[in-house]
Amino acid sequence: MLSPIEVTLIKELGKGKYSVDEAAKKAGIKRDTVLKASYLLQEKGYAEVITEVTRRYFLTDEGKMYLDRGLPEEKLVKLLEDTNDIKELQQKMGKVEFGIALGWLRKKGAVEIRDGKIKLVKKPEFKEKEWLRAIAEGKKIGENELKTLLKRKLIDFDEDKEIYVLIKDVPEVEICEYISDLTPELIKSGKWKNKKFLKYDIGVPAKDIFASKLHPYERIIRECRRIFLEMGFTEIKGNYIQPAFWNFDALFQPQDHPARDMQDTFYLEKYVGLNKELEDSYVERVRETHENGWITGSTGWGGKWDFNKARQLVLRTHTTAITIHYLALNPEPPVKAFCIDRVYRRETIDSTHLPEFDQLEGVVLDRGVGFKHLLGMLREFFIKMGFEDVRFRPGYFPYTEPSVEPEVYVEELGWIELGGAGIFRKEVTEPLGIKGKVLAWGLGIGRLAMLRLGMKDLRKLYQPDLGWLRDCPVVRR
């Protein structure tokens, strides 16, 4: 015996294969009803539900660039006509692009490396450009070619799923009246007696409903913020544009440090006038600390400290510029503060690096704190973020001593470093009048988010990929 909706579907459609939308239109019933009836008929062997997945491939930004400008290995082969010295080629191409080009040329068996020189042993083919052009024009290419382009992240794809119902030959059937919804009227009247109830199949797929939700990256940022607020910290903010004084000098970074180089820092053309209060107090003590150590017990960096370099405006390279300024204005312990905000560096864009990213910075100022408190606090944070295995590896930073790099263990990836931490040196705290020890740390939230979301490409966090955003689950902790 079949229910009315099953009989309706068979009679109105007849034998054949129909999409769910087509079946709904022809039978004059709702899409969800078609799905329900189709799965019931499939259980009885009168129909078959078929799901077909269609992929639509498209070029990524990197793929478009290579199609327009040429592949990295293509560029390297041209440069080999002038020089075969690895260092010279790295300077001309940049380390990242050179590494990509050399890797693919070696994979193609086109080059050999000896004594820091690259030798072209055969002329390579650059069929990837043909494949990229075909994808751009909407043409099909082979599975192996698709795998190669996907591996190089030169293409990506969207998937379309279509459900079909295949009606088979069916015998004459008897219609049985089922109760699908038990209403108060049916209960009061007693009409439900001696009737069959339609079974509810939770395995039948329903119509997708895309409810509004926070971006997964924003959820992780809010989770980090909540953890530190629960631990008694105060959240602080600051300007994106900072004098080099607060970004570098106040942190005892020498004025010839590589981090100040134009390759790492975005400089603005105009200077900023440090106000009278700074010139009279902080600046003079910081200058002496850099030149001779002032009264900190250090010998300083030597040389002459240039006030004009300290006045240069930069897009902050780390949020430590905000926390150190906050401590200078609040030098009396206890202080517990953190900052989650955007920072900027001259980075080559790839799967793990962006020129702007979010950083989580924190400081604790007190007289009775030490290195073990720093490690304990960071361990507690990572455990609350869902990482069970945490360890600390010795590190080096110009403004902390001792310094460590916290790492978490991730299955299939191993130990992953997530930032830096340490105790501010006296050369940092004493010139600013900060009283007590300062525990400090800085963590990259982007990398943290990649691990939490199981991603391999940091750029995906900022792309408008609706399919990924819809499928990404909301994890309630």
C-alpha positions as CSV (number, residue, x, y, z in Angstrom):
1,M,0.0,0.0,0.0
2,L,1.2,3.5,-0.8
3,S,0.4,6.8,0.7
4,P,-1.5,9.5,-1.3
5,I,1.7,11.5,-2.0
6,E,3.5,8.4,-3.3
7,V,0.6,7.5,-5.6
8,T,0.3,11.2,-6.8
9,L,4.0,11.2,-7.7
10,I,3.8,8.0,-9.7
11,K,0.6,8.8,-11.5
12,E,1.6,12.4,-12.4
13,L,5.1,11.6,-13.5
14,G,5.1,8.1,-14.9
15,K,8.3,6.3,-15.8
16,G,11.4,8.3,-16.2
17,K,14.0,10.5,-14.6
18,Y,13.1,13.9,-13.2
19,S,14.8,16.6,-11.2
20,V,13.1,17.4,-7.9
21,D,12.1,20.9,-9.1
22,E,10.7,19.4,-12.4
23,A,8.8,16.7,-10.5
24,A,7.3,19.2,-8.1
25,K,6.1,21.4,-11.0
26,K,4.6,18.5,-12.9
27,A,3.0,16.8,-9.9
28,G,1.7,20.1,-8.5
29,I,3.2,19.4,-5.0
30,K,5.9,21.0,-2.9
31,R,9.6,20.2,-3.4
32,D,9.9,18.8,0.1
33,T,6.9,16.6,-0.5
34,V,8.5,15.2,-3.7
35,L,11.6,14.3,-1.7
36,K,9.6,12.7,1.0
37,A,7.6,10.6,-1.4
38,S,10.6,9.7,-3.5
39,Y,12.5,8.3,-0.5
40,L,9.4,6.3,0.6
41,L,9.0,4.9,-2.9
42,Q,12.7,4.0,-2.9
43,E,12.3,2.0,0.3
44,K,9.6,0.0,-1.5
45,G,11.7,-0.5,-4.6
46,Y,9.4,1.6,-6.9
47,A,11.8,4.5,-7.4
48,E,15.5,5.5,-7.0
49,V,16.8,8.8,-5.7
50,I,19.9,9.9,-7.5
51,T,22.3,12.7,-6.4
52,E,24.5,14.1,-9.1
53,V,27.4,16.5,-8.3
54,T,28.7,18.9,-10.9
55,R,31.9,20.8,-10.4
56,R,32.5,24.2,-12.0
57,Y,36.2,25.1,-12.1
58,F,37.6,28.6,-12.1
59,L,41.0,30.4,-11.9
60,T,42.2,31.7,-8.6
61,D,43.8,35.1,-8.4
62,E,47.2,33.4,-8.6
63,G,46.1,31.4,-11.6
64,K,44.9,34.5,-13.4
65,M,48.2,36.2,-12.7
66,Y,50.2,33.3,-14.1
67,L,48.0,33.2,-17.2
68,D,48.5,36.9,-17.8
69,R,52.2,37.3,-16.8
70,G,53.6,33.7,-17.2
71,L,54.5,30.9,-14.8
72,P,57.3,31.4,-12.3
73,E,59.3,28.6,-13.9
74,E,58.8,30.2,-17.2
75,K,60.2,33.5,-15.9
76,L,63.2,31.6,-14.3
77,V,64.1,29.9,-17.6
78,K,64.2,33.3,-19.3
79,L,66.5,34.7,-16.5
80,L,68.8,31.7,-16.9
81,E,69.8,33.1,-20.2
82,D,71.6,35.9,-18.4
83,T,72.8,34.3,-15.1
84,N,72.7,30.9,-13.4
85,D,73.8,32.0,-9.9
86,I,71.1,31.1,-7.3
87,K,71.6,34.2,-5.2
88,E,71.3,36.6,-8.2
89,L,68.2,34.8,-9.3
90,Q,66.7,35.0,-5.8
91,Q,67.2,38.7,-5.8
92,K,65.7,39.2,-9.2
93,M,62.6,37.0,-8.5
94,G,62.2,37.1,-4.8
95,K,62.7,34.1,-2.6
96,V,59.1,32.9,-2.6
97,E,58.6,33.0,-6.4
98,F,62.1,31.6,-7.0
99,G,61.4,28.7,-4.7
100,I,58.1,27.9,-6.6
101,A,59.8,28.1,-10.0
102,L,62.9,26.0,-9.0
103,G,60.7,23.4,-7.4
104,W,58.6,22.9,-10.5
105,L,61.5,22.9,-12.9
106,R,63.2,20.2,-10.8
107,K,60.0,18.2,-10.7
108,K,59.9,18.4,-14.5
109,G,63.5,17.2,-14.6
110,A,64.6,20.4,-16.4
111,V,67.4,21.6,-14.2
112,E,70.3,20.5,-12.0
113,I,71.9,22.4,-9.2
114,R,75.7,22.3,-8.5
115,D,77.9,24.6,-6.5
116,G,75.2,27.3,-6.1
117,K,74.5,27.3,-9.9
118,I,71.5,26.2,-11.9
119,K,72.0,24.3,-15.1
120,L,69.2,23.9,-17.6
121,V,69.4,20.3,-18.8
122,K,66.4,20.2,-21.1
123,K,63.8,22.6,-22.4
124,P,60.7,22.3,-20.2
125,E,57.1,22.5,-21.4
126,F,54.7,25.0,-19.8
127,K,51.4,23.2,-20.5
128,E,49.9,24.6,-17.3
129,K,49.3,27.8,-19.2
130,E,47.3,25.9,-21.9
131,W,45.3,24.3,-19.1
132,L,44.6,27.6,-17.4
133,R,43.5,29.1,-20.7
134,A,41.1,26.2,-21.3
135,I,39.6,26.6,-17.8
136,A,39.2,30.4,-18.3
137,E,37.4,29.7,-21.6
138,G,35.1,27.2,-20.0
139,K,36.6,24.1,-21.7
140,K,37.2,20.7,-20.1
141,I,40.6,19.3,-19.4
142,G,41.8,15.9,-18.1
143,E,41.6,14.7,-14.4
144,N,45.4,14.6,-14.1
145,E,45.7,18.2,-15.4
146,L,43.0,19.3,-12.9
147,K,44.8,17.6,-10.0
148,T,48.0,19.4,-11.0
149,L,46.4,22.8,-11.1
150,L,44.5,22.2,-7.8
151,K,47.7,21.1,-6.2
152,R,49.3,24.4,-7.3
153,K,46.3,26.3,-6.1
154,L,45.9,27.9,-9.5
155,I,42.3,26.8,-9.8
156,D,39.4,26.2,-7.4
157,F,35.9,24.9,-7.9
158,D,32.2,25.2,-6.8
159,E,30.0,22.2,-6.5
160,D,26.4,22.0,-7.6
161,K,24.3,19.2,-6.3
162,E,21.1,18.1,-8.1
163,I,18.7,15.4,-6.8
164,Y,16.8,13.3,-9.3
165,V,14.0,10.8,-8.9
166,L,13.9,7.8,-11.2
167,I,10.4,6.3,-11.4
168,K,10.5,2.6,-12.3
169,D,7.7,0.2,-13.4
170,V,5.1,-0.2,-10.6
171,P,2.1,-2.5,-10.2
172,E,-1.4,-1.4,-9.4
173,V,-1.3,0.0,-5.9
174,E,-3.8,0.5,-3.2
175,I,-4.1,4.0,-1.6
176,C,-4.0,3.9,2.1
177,E,-5.1,6.9,4.1
178,Y,-2.3,7.9,6.5
179,I,-2.3,10.5,9.2
180,S,0.7,12.7,8.8
181,D,-0.1,15.4,11.3
182,L,-1.8,14.6,14.6
183,T,-4.0,17.6,15.4
184,P,-6.1,18.5,18.5
185,E,-9.2,18.0,16.4
186,L,-8.2,14.5,15.4
187,I,-7.6,13.6,19.1
188,K,-10.9,15.0,20.3
189,S,-13.0,13.4,17.6
190,G,-11.3,10.0,17.9
191,K,-10.9,9.8,14.1
192,W,-7.3,8.8,14.6
193,K,-8.4,5.4,15.8
194,N,-7.9,2.4,13.5
195,K,-5.8,4.5,11.1
196,K,-2.1,4.3,10.2
197,F,0.4,7.0,11.0
198,L,2.9,8.1,8.4
199,K,6.4,7.2,9.6
200,Y,8.8,10.2,10.0
201,D,12.1,9.5,8.3
202,I,14.8,11.7,9.7
203,G,17.1,10.5,6.9
204,V,15.1,12.3,4.2
205,P,17.1,15.4,3.2
206,A,15.1,18.6,3.6
207,K,15.5,22.0,1.9
208,D,18.7,23.8,2.9
209,I,18.1,26.7,5.1
210,F,21.0,29.2,5.5
211,A,20.5,31.0,8.8
212,S,22.5,34.1,9.5
213,K,25.6,33.6,11.6
214,L,28.9,35.3,12.5
215,H,31.8,34.8,10.2
216,P,33.9,31.9,11.6
217,Y,37.0,34.1,11.9
218,E,35.0,36.7,13.9
219,R,33.7,34.0,16.2
220,I,37.3,32.9,17.0
221,I,38.3,36.6,17.7
222,R,35.4,36.9,20.0
223,E,36.3,33.7,21.7
224,C,39.9,34.9,22.3
225,R,38.5,38.2,23.7
226,R,36.1,36.4,26.0
227,I,38.8,34.2,27.5
228,F,41.1,37.1,28.4
229,L,38.1,39.2,29.8
230,E,37.2,36.2,32.0
231,M,40.8,36.1,33.2
232,G,40.5,39.7,34.5
233,F,42.2,41.6,31.6
234,T,41.2,45.0,30.3
235,E,41.0,45.4,26.5
236,I,42.8,48.4,25.0
237,K,42.9,50.0,21.5
238,G,45.2,52.4,19.7
239,N,45.9,54.1,16.4
240,Y,46.9,52.2,13.3
241,I,49.5,54.9,12.6
242,Q,52.3,55.1,15.2
243,P,55.5,57.1,15.6
244,A,58.5,54.8,15.2
245,F,59.3,55.8,18.8
246,W,56.4,53.6,20.2
247,N,56.7,51.0,17.5
248,F,60.5,50.4,17.8
249,D,62.5,52.8,20.0
250,A,60.5,52.4,23.2
251,L,60.9,48.6,22.8
252,F,64.7,48.9,22.7
253,Q,64.9,48.0,19.1
254,P,68.1,49.5,17.6
255,Q,67.6,52.1,14.9
256,D,69.5,49.9,12.4
257,H,67.5,46.8,13.2
258,P,66.4,44.9,10.1
259,A,62.7,45.1,11.2
260,R,62.8,48.8,10.5
261,D,63.9,48.2,6.9
262,M,61.5,49.3,4.1
263,Q,61.1,45.7,3.2
264,D,59.3,45.0,6.4
265,T,57.7,48.3,7.4
266,F,55.2,50.7,5.8
267,Y,56.5,54.2,6.3
268,L,54.5,57.4,5.8
269,E,56.1,60.4,4.2
270,K,55.4,63.0,6.9
271,Y,56.9,63.2,10.4
272,V,55.0,63.5,13.6
273,G,55.8,66.1,16.3
274,L,56.2,64.2,19.5
275,N,54.6,66.4,22.2
276,K,56.4,68.4,24.8
277,E,55.7,65.9,27.6
278,L,57.4,63.1,25.6
279,E,60.4,65.2,24.6
280,D,61.0,66.1,28.3
281,S,60.7,62.7,29.8
282,Y,60.4,59.4,27.9
283,V,62.4,60.4,24.8
284,E,65.5,61.6,26.6
285,R,65.7,58.5,28.8
286,V,65.1,56.2,25.8
287,R,67.8,58.0,23.9
288,E,70.4,57.5,26.6
289,T,69.4,53.8,27.1
290,H,70.0,53.2,23.3
291,E,73.3,55.0,23.3
292,N,74.9,53.9,26.6
293,G,72.3,52.0,28.7
294,W,71.4,55.0,30.9
295,I,71.0,53.6,34.5
296,T,69.6,50.2,33.5
297,G,73.0,48.4,33.9
298,S,73.1,47.8,30.1
299,T,75.7,49.1,27.7
300,G,73.1,50.1,25.2
301,W,73.5,49.7,21.4
302,G,76.2,52.4,21.1
303,G,76.3,55.0,18.3
304,K,74.1,58.1,18.1
305,W,70.4,57.8,18.5
306,D,68.5,59.8,15.8
307,F,65.5,61.7,17.0
308,N,64.2,62.1,13.5
309,K,64.0,58.4,13.0
310,A,61.9,58.1,16.2
311,R,59.5,60.8,14.7
312,Q,58.8,58.8,11.5
313,L,55.3,57.6,11.1
314,V,54.7,53.9,10.4
315,L,51.7,51.6,10.0
316,R,52.2,49.6,13.2
317,T,54.0,46.4,12.7
318,H,52.8,44.9,16.0
319,T,50.2,45.8,18.6
320,T,53.1,46.0,21.2
321,A,53.2,49.6,20.2
322,I,49.8,50.0,21.8
323,T,50.5,47.9,25.0
324,I,53.9,49.6,25.7
325,H,52.3,53.1,25.4
326,Y,49.5,52.0,27.7
327,L,52.0,50.8,30.3
328,A,53.9,54.1,30.0
329,L,50.7,55.9,30.9
330,N,49.8,53.4,33.6
331,P,53.2,52.5,35.2
332,E,51.9,51.5,38.6
333,P,51.1,47.8,39.1
334,P,48.9,45.8,38.9
335,V,48.0,46.1,35.3
336,K,46.5,43.4,33.1
337,A,45.7,44.4,29.5
338,F,45.3,42.9,26.1
339,C,44.8,44.2,22.5
340,I,43.3,42.4,19.5
341,D,43.8,44.5,16.4
342,R,45.2,44.7,12.8
343,V,48.9,45.1,12.1
344,Y,50.8,45.7,8.8
345,R,54.0,44.4,7.3
346,R,55.6,44.2,3.8
347,E,54.9,40.5,3.3
348,T,54.7,38.6,0.0
349,I,51.2,37.2,-0.1
350,D,51.0,33.4,0.0
351,S,49.1,30.7,1.9
352,T,50.6,31.6,5.3
353,H,51.5,35.3,4.9
354,L,49.5,38.5,4.4
355,P,50.6,42.2,4.5
356,E,47.9,42.9,7.1
357,F,46.7,40.5,9.7
358,D,45.3,40.4,13.3
359,Q,47.5,40.0,16.4
360,L,46.6,39.3,20.0
361,E,48.9,41.1,22.4
362,G,48.9,41.0,26.1
363,V,50.8,42.3,29.1
364,V,50.8,41.8,32.9
365,L,52.5,44.3,35.1
366,D,53.1,43.4,38.7
367,R,55.8,43.0,41.3
368,G,55.3,39.4,42.3
369,V,55.1,37.7,38.9
370,G,57.7,35.7,37.0
371,F,58.4,33.4,34.1
372,K,56.3,30.5,35.4
373,H,53.2,32.8,35.6
374,L,53.7,33.7,31.9
375,L,53.9,30.1,30.8
376,G,50.9,29.1,33.0
377,M,48.7,31.9,31.6
378,L,49.5,31.1,28.0
379,R,49.0,27.4,28.6
380,E,45.6,28.2,30.2
381,F,44.6,30.3,27.1
382,F,45.5,27.6,24.6
383,I,43.7,24.9,26.6
384,K,40.6,27.0,26.6
385,M,41.0,27.4,22.8
386,G,40.9,23.6,22.5
387,F,44.6,22.7,22.2
388,E,45.4,20.0,24.7
389,D,49.1,19.7,24.1
390,V,51.1,22.9,24.7
391,R,54.9,23.4,24.9
392,F,57.3,26.3,25.0
393,R,60.5,26.6,22.9
394,P,63.3,29.1,23.8
395,G,63.2,32.1,21.4
396,Y,64.8,35.5,20.9
397,F,63.1,38.9,20.7
398,P,64.9,42.3,21.1
399,Y,62.7,43.5,24.0
400,T,62.2,40.4,26.1
401,E,64.5,38.2,28.1
402,P,63.9,35.3,28.7
403,S,61.9,34.7,25.6
404,V,59.8,31.7,24.4
405,E,57.8,30.7,21.4
406,P,54.6,28.8,22.4
407,E,53.7,25.7,20.3
408,V,50.6,23.5,20.1
409,Y,50.3,20.0,18.8
410,V,47.9,19.3,15.9
411,E,47.3,15.9,14.5
412,E,48.8,15.3,11.1
413,L,50.7,18.6,11.4
414,G,52.8,18.1,14.4
415,W,54.0,21.1,16.6
416,I,52.9,24.5,15.3
417,E,54.4,27.8,16.6
418,L,51.8,30.4,17.3
419,G,53.7,33.5,18.5
420,G,56.2,34.9,20.9
421,A,56.4,35.8,24.6
422,G,58.8,36.8,27.3
423,I,59.5,39.3,30.1
424,F,60.3,42.9,29.1
425,R,63.9,43.9,29.6
426,K,64.9,46.6,32.0
427,E,66.0,48.7,29.0
428,V,62.3,48.8,28.0
429,T,60.6,49.3,31.3
430,E,62.9,51.6,33.4
431,P,63.2,54.5,30.8
432,L,59.3,54.7,30.7
433,G,59.0,54.7,34.5
434,I,57.3,51.3,34.6
435,K,57.5,49.8,38.1
436,G,57.6,46.0,38.4
437,K,58.0,43.1,36.0
438,V,56.1,42.9,32.7
439,L,55.0,39.6,31.2
440,A,54.3,40.1,27.5
441,W,53.1,38.0,24.5
442,G,52.0,38.4,21.0
443,L,50.0,35.7,19.0
444,G,48.9,35.5,15.4
445,I,45.1,35.0,15.4
446,G,45.1,34.1,11.7
447,R,47.3,31.0,12.2
448,L,45.3,30.1,15.3
449,A,42.1,30.3,13.2
450,M,43.6,28.2,10.4
451,L,44.3,25.4,12.9
452,R,40.9,25.6,14.5
453,L,39.0,25.6,11.2
454,G,41.2,23.0,9.5
455,M,42.4,25.3,6.7
456,K,45.6,25.3,4.7
457,D,45.4,28.8,3.1
458,L,45.2,31.9,5.3
459,R,43.7,33.9,2.3
460,K,40.5,31.9,2.5
461,L,39.6,33.7,5.7
462,Y,39.1,36.9,3.7
463,Q,37.5,35.5,0.5
464,P,33.7,35.8,-0.1
465,D,33.3,32.1,-0.5
466,L,29.6,31.6,0.3
467,G,29.8,27.8,0.0
468,W,32.5,27.6,2.6
469,L,30.8,30.1,4.9
470,R,27.5,28.3,4.7
471,D,29.1,24.9,5.4
472,C,31.4,26.0,8.2
473,P,29.7,24.8,11.4
474,V,28.9,27.0,14.4
475,V,30.8,25.3,17.2
476,R,29.3,26.0,20.7
477,R,31.8,25.7,23.5
